[in-house]
């Protein structure tokens, strides 16, 4: 009986930790870590995209 209660408590806290982590990832609005994408029109090749991280030094 005691092992069942411990198992339920562990599963509960793991689920809570997973949901908090998922919420933190989906609500991250920090522009420092977002990529900027620029599209260029090229006539002789397929579409190209360049991604640049902005360095703040």
mmJSON file of the N, C-alpha and C atoms, coordinates in Angstrom:
{"data_MODEL":{"atom_site":{
"group_PDB":["ATOM","ATOM","ATOM","ATOM","ATOM","ATOM","ATOM","ATOM","ATOM","ATOM","ATOM","ATOM","ATOM","ATOM","ATOM","ATOM","ATOM","ATOM","ATOM","ATOM","ATOM","ATOM","ATOM","ATOM","ATOM","ATOM","ATOM","ATOM","ATOM","ATOM","ATOM","ATOM","ATOM","ATOM","ATOM","ATOM","ATOM","ATOM","ATOM","ATOM","ATOM","ATOM","ATOM","ATOM","ATOM","ATOM","ATOM","ATOM","ATOM","ATOM","ATOM","ATOM","ATOM","ATOM","ATOM","ATOM","ATOM","ATOM","ATOM","ATOM","ATOM","ATOM","ATOM","ATOM","ATOM","ATOM","ATOM","ATOM","ATOM","ATOM","ATOM","ATOM","ATOM","ATOM","ATOM","ATOM","ATOM","ATOM","ATOM","ATOM","ATOM","ATOM","ATOM","ATOM","ATOM","ATOM","ATOM","ATOM","ATOM","ATOM","ATOM","ATOM","ATOM","ATOM","ATOM","ATOM","ATOM","ATOM","ATOM","ATOM","ATOM","ATOM","ATOM","ATOM","ATOM","ATOM","ATOM","ATOM","ATOM","ATOM","ATOM","ATOM","ATOM","ATOM","ATOM","ATOM","ATOM","ATOM","ATOM","ATOM","ATOM","ATOM","ATOM","ATOM","ATOM","ATOM","ATOM","ATOM","ATOM","ATOM","ATOM","ATOM","ATOM","ATOM","ATOM","ATOM","ATOM","ATOM","ATOM","ATOM","ATOM","ATOM","ATOM","ATOM","ATOM","ATOM","ATOM","ATOM","ATOM","ATOM","ATOM","ATOM","ATOM","ATOM","ATOM","ATOM","ATOM","ATOM","ATOM","ATOM","ATOM","ATOM","ATOM","ATOM","ATOM","ATOM","ATOM","ATOM","ATOM","ATOM","ATOM"],
"id":[1,2,3,4,5,6,7,8,9,10,11,12,13,14,15,16,17,18,19,20,21,22,23,24,25,26,27,28,29,30,31,32,33,34,35,36,37,38,39,40,41,42,43,44,45,46,47,48,49,50,51,52,53,54,55,56,57,58,59,60,61,62,63,64,65,66,67,68,69,70,71,72,73,74,75,76,77,78,79,80,81,82,83,84,85,86,87,88,89,90,91,92,93,94,95,96,97,98,99,100,101,102,103,104,105,106,107,108,109,110,111,112,113,114,115,116,117,118,119,120,121,122,123,124,125,126,127,128,129,130,131,132,133,134,135,136,137,138,139,140,141,142,143,144,145,146,147,148,149,150,151,152,153,154,155,156,157,158,159,160,161,162,163,164,165,166,167,168,169,170,171],
"type_symbol":["N","C","C","N","C","C","N","C","C","N","C","C","N","C","C","N","C","C","N","C","C","N","C","C","N","C","C","N","C","C","N","C","C","N","C","C","N","C","C","N","C","C","N","C","C","N","C","C","N","C","C","N","C","C","N","C","C","N","C","C","N","C","C","N","C","C","N","C","C","N","C","C","N","C","C","N","C","C","N","C","C","N","C","C","N","C","C","N","C","C","N","C","C","N","C","C","N","C","C","N","C","C","N","C","C","N","C","C","N","C","C","N","C","C","N","C","C","N","C","C","N","C","C","N","C","C","N","C","C","N","C","C","N","C","C","N","C","C","N","C","C","N","C","C","N","C","C","N","C","C","N","C","C","N","C","C","N","C","C","N","C","C","N","C","C","N","C","C","N","C","C"],
"label_atom_id":["N","CA","C","N","CA","C","N","CA","C","N","CA","C","N","CA","C","N","CA","C","N","CA","C","N","CA","C","N","CA","C","N","CA","C","N","CA","C","N","CA","C","N","CA","C","N","CA","C","N","CA","C","N","CA","C","N","CA","C","N","CA","C","N","CA","C","N","CA","C","N","CA","C","N","CA","C","N","CA","C","N","CA","C","N","CA","C","N","CA","C","N","CA","C","N","CA","C","N","CA","C","N","CA","C","N","CA","C","N","CA","C","N","CA","C","N","CA","C","N","CA","C","N","CA","C","N","CA","C","N","CA","C","N","CA","C","N","CA","C","N","CA","C","N","CA","C","N","CA","C","N","CA","C","N","CA","C","N","CA","C","N","CA","C","N","CA","C","N","CA","C","N","CA","C","N","CA","C","N","CA","C","N","CA","C","N","CA","C","N","CA","C","N","CA","C","N","CA","C"],
"label_alt_id":[null,null,null,null,null,null,null,null,null,null,null,null,null,null,null,null,null,null,null,null,null,null,null,null,null,null,null,null,null,null,null,null,null,null,null,null,null,null,null,null,null,null,null,null,null,null,null,null,null,null,null,null,null,null,null,null,null,null,null,null,null,null,null,null,null,null,null,null,null,null,null,null,null,null,null,null,null,null,null,null,null,null,null,null,null,null,null,null,null,null,null,null,null,null,null,null,null,null,null,null,null,null,null,null,null,null,null,null,null,null,null,null,null,null,null,null,null,null,null,null,null,null,null,null,null,null,null,null,null,null,null,null,null,null,null,null,null,null,null,null,null,null,null,null,null,null,null,null,null,null,null,null,null,null,null,null,null,null,null,null,null,null,null,null,null,null,null,null,null,null,null],
"label_comp_id":["UNK","UNK","UNK","UNK","UNK","UNK","UNK","UNK","UNK","UNK","UNK","UNK","UNK","UNK","UNK","UNK","UNK","UNK","UNK","UNK","UNK","UNK","UNK","UNK","UNK","UNK","UNK","UNK","UNK","UNK","UNK","UNK","UNK","UNK","UNK","UNK","UNK","UNK","UNK","UNK","UNK","UNK","UNK","UNK","UNK","UNK","UNK","UNK","UNK","UNK","UNK","UNK","UNK","UNK","UNK","UNK","UNK","UNK","UNK","UNK","UNK","UNK","UNK","UNK","UNK","UNK","UNK","UNK","UNK","UNK","UNK","UNK","UNK","UNK","UNK","UNK","UNK","UNK","UNK","UNK","UNK","UNK","UNK","UNK","UNK","UNK","UNK","UNK","UNK","UNK","UNK","UNK","UNK","UNK","UNK","UNK","UNK","UNK","UNK","UNK","UNK","UNK","UNK","UNK","UNK","UNK","UNK","UNK","UNK","UNK","UNK","UNK","UNK","UNK","UNK","UNK","UNK","UNK","UNK","UNK","UNK","UNK","UNK","UNK","UNK","UNK","UNK","UNK","UNK","UNK","UNK","UNK","UNK","UNK","UNK","UNK","UNK","UNK","UNK","UNK","UNK","UNK","UNK","UNK","UNK","UNK","UNK","UNK","UNK","UNK","UNK","UNK","UNK","UNK","UNK","UNK","UNK","UNK","UNK","UNK","UNK","UNK","UNK","UNK","UNK","UNK","UNK","UNK","UNK","UNK","UNK"],
"label_asym_id":["A","A","A","A","A","A","A","A","A","A","A","A","A","A","A","A","A","A","A","A","A","A","A","A","A","A","A","A","A","A","A","A","A","A","A","A","A","A","A","A","A","A","A","A","A","A","A","A","A","A","A","A","A","A","A","A","A","A","A","A","A","A","A","A","A","A","A","A","A","A","A","A","A","A","A","A","A","A","A","A","A","A","A","A","A","A","A","A","A","A","A","A","A","A","A","A","A","A","A","A","A","A","A","A","A","A","A","A","A","A","A","A","A","A","A","A","A","A","A","A","A","A","A","A","A","A","A","A","A","A","A","A","A","A","A","A","A","A","A","A","A","A","A","A","A","A","A","A","A","A","A","A","A","A","A","A","A","A","A","A","A","A","A","A","A","A","A","A","A","A","A"],
"label_entity_id":["1","1","1","1","1","1","1","1","1","1","1","1","1","1","1","1","1","1","1","1","1","1","1","1","1","1","1","1","1","1","1","1","1","1","1","1","1","1","1","1","1","1","1","1","1","1","1","1","1","1","1","1","1","1","1","1","1","1","1","1","1","1","1","1","1","1","1","1","1","1","1","1","1","1","1","1","1","1","1","1","1","1","1","1","1","1","1","1","1","1","1","1","1","1","1","1","1","1","1","1","1","1","1","1","1","1","1","1","1","1","1","1","1","1","1","1","1","1","1","1","1","1","1","1","1","1","1","1","1","1","1","1","1","1","1","1","1","1","1","1","1","1","1","1","1","1","1","1","1","1","1","1","1","1","1","1","1","1","1","1","1","1","1","1","1","1","1","1","1","1","1"],
"label_seq_id":[1,1,1,2,2,2,3,3,3,4,4,4,5,5,5,6,6,6,7,7,7,8,8,8,9,9,9,10,10,10,11,11,11,12,12,12,13,13,13,14,14,14,15,15,15,16,16,16,17,17,17,18,18,18,19,19,19,20,20,20,21,21,21,22,22,22,23,23,23,24,24,24,25,25,25,26,26,26,27,27,27,28,28,28,29,29,29,30,30,30,31,31,31,32,32,32,33,33,33,34,34,34,35,35,35,36,36,36,37,37,37,38,38,38,39,39,39,40,40,40,41,41,41,42,42,42,43,43,43,44,44,44,45,45,45,46,46,46,47,47,47,48,48,48,49,49,49,50,50,50,51,51,51,52,52,52,53,53,53,54,54,54,55,55,55,56,56,56,57,57,57],
"pdbx_PDB_ins_code":[null,null,null,null,null,null,null,null,null,null,null,null,null,null,null,null,null,null,null,null,null,null,null,null,null,null,null,null,null,null,null,null,null,null,null,null,null,null,null,null,null,null,null,null,null,null,null,null,null,null,null,null,null,null,null,null,null,null,null,null,null,null,null,null,null,null,null,null,null,null,null,null,null,null,null,null,null,null,null,null,null,null,null,null,null,null,null,null,null,null,null,null,null,null,null,null,null,null,null,null,null,null,null,null,null,null,null,null,null,null,null,null,null,null,null,null,null,null,null,null,null,null,null,null,null,null,null,null,null,null,null,null,null,null,null,null,null,null,null,null,null,null,null,null,null,null,null,null,null,null,null,null,null,null,null,null,null,null,null,null,null,null,null,null,null,null,null,null,null,null,null],
"Cartn_x":[0.829,0.0,0.875,1.94,2.809,3.534,3.939,4.618,3.667,2.394,1.422,1.262,1.236,1.107,2.348,3.522,4.755,4.786,4.332,4.294,3.365,2.207,1.253,1.835,2.514,3.114,4.209,5.035,6.112,5.53,4.539,3.901,3.26,2.641,2.016,3.046,4.166,5.173,5.892,6.104,6.707,5.773,4.481,3.5,3.467,3.478,3.486,4.749,5.911,7.166,7.136,6.589,6.484,5.572,4.442,3.518,4.108,4.835,5.479,6.547,7.345,8.376,7.748,6.688,6.001,5.426,4.85,4.313,5.424,6.562,7.685,8.219,8.286,8.787,7.832,6.544,5.579,5.365,5.64,5.42,6.697,7.771,9.04,8.944,8.886,8.75,10.005,11.123,12.35,12.9,12.945,13.402,14.891,15.643,17.081,17.351,16.467,16.685,15.89,15.188,14.425,15.267,15.145,15.885,15.182,15.965,15.393,15.608,14.602,14.658,14.461,15.348,15.218,15.102,14.111,13.911,14.417,15.077,15.612,14.993,14.672,14.155,15.336,15.42,16.48,15.814,16.2,15.521,16.016,17.3,17.833,17.947,17.562,17.628,16.307,16.176,14.98,15.048,13.998,13.951,15.028,15.681,16.723,16.303,16.745,16.478,17.772,18.032,19.207,18.73,19.235,18.879,20.099,19.899,20.978,20.577,21.473,21.256,21.88,21.138,21.663,22.526,23.784,24.717,24.69,24.501,24.509,25.765,26.791,28.078,28.429],
"Cartn_y":[-1.196,0.0,1.262,1.244,2.416,2.69,1.629,1.809,2.411,2.06,2.634,4.127,4.545,5.967,6.721,6.152,6.786,6.904,5.876,5.894,6.997,7.147,8.182,9.571,9.754,11.055,11.391,10.43,10.664,11.019,10.276,10.558,11.943,12.315,13.635,14.747,14.659,15.71,15.732,14.587,14.56,15.216,14.959,15.58,17.087,17.543,18.978,19.628,18.979,19.526,19.61,18.595,18.6,19.733,19.926,20.985,22.371,22.571,23.86,24.125,23.101,23.249,23.566,22.882,23.121,24.533,24.985,26.34,27.374,27.141,28.064,28.138,27.011,26.982,27.697,27.459,28.039,29.531,30.031,31.448,32.271,31.731,32.457,33.51,34.781,35.887,36.755,36.248,37.025,37.194,38.429,38.612,38.345,38.278,38.013,36.645,35.689,34.334,33.98,34.939,34.656,34.93,34.054,34.23,35.25,35.991,36.88,36.235,36.277,35.621,36.669,36.65,37.547,36.702,37.013,36.303,37.151,36.522,37.213,36.632,37.498,37.069,36.767,35.523,35.121,34.514,34.969,34.514,33.159,32.86,31.623,30.48,30.68,29.628,29.566,28.515,28.405,29.43,29.55,30.524,30.232,31.283,31.17,31.937,31.479,32.182,32.241,33.385,33.547,33.851,33.101,33.358,33.913,34.975,35.619,35.805,35.494,35.807,37.162,38.02,39.344,39.259,39.653,39.645,40.99,40.966,42.197,42.211,42.861,42.918,44.316],
"Cartn_z":[0.0,0.0,0.0,0.807,0.903,-0.414,-1.136,-2.42,-3.452,-3.376,-4.302,-4.073,-2.825,-2.502,-2.959,-2.732,-3.177,-4.702,-5.38,-6.836,-7.333,-6.732,-7.128,-6.865,-5.744,-5.419,-6.425,-6.772,-7.739,-9.107,-9.566,-10.848,-10.831,-9.736,-9.614,-9.774,-9.051,-9.117,-10.464,-11.076,-12.412,-13.418,-13.306,-14.201,-14.001,-12.759,-12.473,-13.036,-12.856,-13.37,-14.894,-15.549,-17.005,-17.483,-16.828,-17.235,-17.015,-15.923,-15.676,-16.726,-17.064,-18.081,-19.443,-19.804,-21.075,-21.123,-20.033,-19.957,-20.113,-19.505,-19.597,-21.025,-21.707,-23.081,-24.021,-23.882,-24.813,-24.571,-23.383,-23.083,-23.112,-23.66,-23.722,-24.823,-24.433,-25.379,-25.412,-24.94,-24.901,-26.317,-26.854,-28.235,-28.418,-27.325,-27.429,-28.039,-27.818,-28.283,-29.539,-30.111,-31.32,-32.553,-33.557,-34.801,-35.682,-36.441,-37.448,-38.813,-39.641,-40.939,-42.02,-43.017,-44.154,-45.415,-46.249,-47.506,-48.658,-49.605,-50.763,-52.028,-52.987,-54.278,-55.201,-55.676,-56.592,-57.809,-58.992,-60.209,-60.694,-60.513,-61.079,-60.065,-58.831,-57.823,-57.066,-56.279,-55.447,-54.309,-53.539,-52.451,-51.42,-50.961,-49.946,-48.712,-47.579,-46.326,-45.527,-44.907,-44.063,-42.652,-41.695,-40.301,-39.586,-38.841,-38.106,-36.657,-35.76,-34.354,-34.082,-33.428,-33.121,-31.876,-32.021,-30.897,-30.205,-28.907,-28.115,-27.279,-27.808,-27.086,-26.746],
"occupancy":[1.0,1.0,1.0,1.0,1.0,1.0,1.0,1.0,1.0,1.0,1.0,1.0,1.0,1.0,1.0,1.0,1.0,1.0,1.0,1.0,1.0,1.0,1.0,1.0,1.0,1.0,1.0,1.0,1.0,1.0,1.0,1.0,1.0,1.0,1.0,1.0,1.0,1.0,1.0,1.0,1.0,1.0,1.0,1.0,1.0,1.0,1.0,1.0,1.0,1.0,1.0,1.0,1.0,1.0,1.0,1.0,1.0,1.0,1.0,1.0,1.0,1.0,1.0,1.0,1.0,1.0,1.0,1.0,1.0,1.0,1.0,1.0,1.0,1.0,1.0,1.0,1.0,1.0,1.0,1.0,1.0,1.0,1.0,1.0,1.0,1.0,1.0,1.0,1.0,1.0,1.0,1.0,1.0,1.0,1.0,1.0,1.0,1.0,1.0,1.0,1.0,1.0,1.0,1.0,1.0,1.0,1.0,1.0,1.0,1.0,1.0,1.0,1.0,1.0,1.0,1.0,1.0,1.0,1.0,1.0,1.0,1.0,1.0,1.0,1.0,1.0,1.0,1.0,1.0,1.0,1.0,1.0,1.0,1.0,1.0,1.0,1.0,1.0,1.0,1.0,1.0,1.0,1.0,1.0,1.0,1.0,1.0,1.0,1.0,1.0,1.0,1.0,1.0,1.0,1.0,1.0,1.0,1.0,1.0,1.0,1.0,1.0,1.0,1.0,1.0,1.0,1.0,1.0,1.0,1.0,1.0],
"B_iso_or_equiv":[0.0,0.0,0.0,0.0,0.0,0.0,0.0,0.0,0.0,0.0,0.0,0.0,0.0,0.0,0.0,0.0,0.0,0.0,0.0,0.0,0.0,0.0,0.0,0.0,0.0,0.0,0.0,0.0,0.0,0.0,0.0,0.0,0.0,0.0,0.0,0.0,0.0,0.0,0.0,0.0,0.0,0.0,0.0,0.0,0.0,0.0,0.0,0.0,0.0,0.0,0.0,0.0,0.0,0.0,0.0,0.0,0.0,0.0,0.0,0.0,0.0,0.0,0.0,0.0,0.0,0.0,0.0,0.0,0.0,0.0,0.0,0.0,0.0,0.0,0.0,0.0,0.0,0.0,0.0,0.0,0.0,0.0,0.0,0.0,0.0,0.0,0.0,0.0,0.0,0.0,0.0,0.0,0.0,0.0,0.0,0.0,0.0,0.0,0.0,0.0,0.0,0.0,0.0,0.0,0.0,0.0,0.0,0.0,0.0,0.0,0.0,0.0,0.0,0.0,0.0,0.0,0.0,0.0,0.0,0.0,0.0,0.0,0.0,0.0,0.0,0.0,0.0,0.0,0.0,0.0,0.0,0.0,0.0,0.0,0.0,0.0,0.0,0.0,0.0,0.0,0.0,0.0,0.0,0.0,0.0,0.0,0.0,0.0,0.0,0.0,0.0,0.0,0.0,0.0,0.0,0.0,0.0,0.0,0.0,0.0,0.0,0.0,0.0,0.0,0.0,0.0,0.0,0.0,0.0,0.0,0.0],
"pdbx_formal_charge":[null,null,null,null,null,null,null,null,null,null,null,null,null,null,null,null,null,null,null,null,null,null,null,null,null,null,null,null,null,null,null,null,null,null,null,null,null,null,null,null,null,null,null,null,null,null,null,null,null,null,null,null,null,null,null,null,null,null,null,null,null,null,null,null,null,null,null,null,null,null,null,null,null,null,null,null,null,null,null,null,null,null,null,null,null,null,null,null,null,null,null,null,null,null,null,null,null,null,null,null,null,null,null,null,null,null,null,null,null,null,null,null,null,null,null,null,null,null,null,null,null,null,null,null,null,null,null,null,null,null,null,null,null,null,null,null,null,null,null,null,null,null,null,null,null,null,null,null,null,null,null,null,null,null,null,null,null,null,null,null,null,null,null,null,null,null,null,null,null,null,null],
"auth_seq_id":[1,1,1,2,2,2,3,3,3,4,4,4,5,5,5,6,6,6,7,7,7,8,8,8,9,9,9,10,10,10,11,11,11,12,12,12,13,13,13,14,14,14,15,15,15,16,16,16,17,17,17,18,18,18,19,19,19,20,20,20,21,21,21,22,22,22,23,23,23,24,24,24,25,25,25,26,26,26,27,27,27,28,28,28,29,29,29,30,30,30,31,31,31,32,32,32,33,33,33,34,34,34,35,35,35,36,36,36,37,37,37,38,38,38,39,39,39,40,40,40,41,41,41,42,42,42,43,43,43,44,44,44,45,45,45,46,46,46,47,47,47,48,48,48,49,49,49,50,50,50,51,51,51,52,52,52,53,53,53,54,54,54,55,55,55,56,56,56,57,57,57],
"auth_comp_id":["UNK","UNK","UNK","UNK","UNK","UNK","UNK","UNK","UNK","UNK","UNK","UNK","UNK","UNK","UNK","UNK","UNK","UNK","UNK","UNK","UNK","UNK","UNK","UNK","UNK","UNK","UNK","UNK","UNK","UNK","UNK","UNK","UNK","UNK","UNK","UNK","UNK","UNK","UNK","UNK","UNK","UNK","UNK","UNK","UNK","UNK","UNK","UNK","UNK","UNK","UNK","UNK","UNK","UNK","UNK","UNK","UNK","UNK","UNK","UNK","UNK","UNK","UNK","UNK","UNK","UNK","UNK","UNK","UNK","UNK","UNK","UNK","UNK","UNK","UNK","UNK","UNK","UNK","UNK","UNK","UNK","UNK","UNK","UNK","UNK","UNK","UNK","UNK","UNK","UNK","UNK","UNK","UNK","UNK","UNK","UNK","UNK","UNK","UNK","UNK","UNK","UNK","UNK","UNK","UNK","UNK","UNK","UNK","UNK","UNK","UNK","UNK","UNK","UNK","UNK","UNK","UNK","UNK","UNK","UNK","UNK","UNK","UNK","UNK","UNK","UNK","UNK","UNK","UNK","UNK","UNK","UNK","UNK","UNK","UNK","UNK","UNK","UNK","UNK","UNK","UNK","UNK","UNK","UNK","UNK","UNK","UNK","UNK","UNK","UNK","UNK","UNK","UNK","UNK","UNK","UNK","UNK","UNK","UNK","UNK","UNK","UNK","UNK","UNK","UNK","UNK","UNK","UNK","UNK","UNK","UNK"],
"auth_asym_id":["A","A","A","A","A","A","A","A","A","A","A","A","A","A","A","A","A","A","A","A","A","A","A","A","A","A","A","A","A","A","A","A","A","A","A","A","A","A","A","A","A","A","A","A","A","A","A","A","A","A","A","A","A","A","A","A","A","A","A","A","A","A","A","A","A","A","A","A","A","A","A","A","A","A","A","A","A","A","A","A","A","A","A","A","A","A","A","A","A","A","A","A","A","A","A","A","A","A","A","A","A","A","A","A","A","A","A","A","A","A","A","A","A","A","A","A","A","A","A","A","A","A","A","A","A","A","A","A","A","A","A","A","A","A","A","A","A","A","A","A","A","A","A","A","A","A","A","A","A","A","A","A","A","A","A","A","A","A","A","A","A","A","A","A","A","A","A","A","A","A","A"],
"auth_atom_id":["N","CA","C","N","CA","C","N","CA","C","N","CA","C","N","CA","C","N","CA","C","N","CA","C","N","CA","C","N","CA","C","N","CA","C","N","CA","C","N","CA","C","N","CA","C","N","CA","C","N","CA","C","N","CA","C","N","CA","C","N","CA","C","N","CA","C","N","CA","C","N","CA","C","N","CA","C","N","CA","C","N","CA","C","N","CA","C","N","CA","C","N","CA","C","N","CA","C","N","CA","C","N","CA","C","N","CA","C","N","CA","C","N","CA","C","N","CA","C","N","CA","C","N","CA","C","N","CA","C","N","CA","C","N","CA","C","N","CA","C","N","CA","C","N","CA","C","N","CA","C","N","CA","C","N","CA","C","N","CA","C","N","CA","C","N","CA","C","N","CA","C","N","CA","C","N","CA","C","N","CA","C","N","CA","C","N","CA","C","N","CA","C","N","CA","C","N","CA","C"],
"pdbx_PDB_model_num":[1,1,1,1,1,1,1,1,1,1,1,1,1,1,1,1,1,1,1,1,1,1,1,1,1,1,1,1,1,1,1,1,1,1,1,1,1,1,1,1,1,1,1,1,1,1,1,1,1,1,1,1,1,1,1,1,1,1,1,1,1,1,1,1,1,1,1,1,1,1,1,1,1,1,1,1,1,1,1,1,1,1,1,1,1,1,1,1,1,1,1,1,1,1,1,1,1,1,1,1,1,1,1,1,1,1,1,1,1,1,1,1,1,1,1,1,1,1,1,1,1,1,1,1,1,1,1,1,1,1,1,1,1,1,1,1,1,1,1,1,1,1,1,1,1,1,1,1,1,1,1,1,1,1,1,1,1,1,1,1,1,1,1,1,1,1,1,1,1,1,1]
}}}
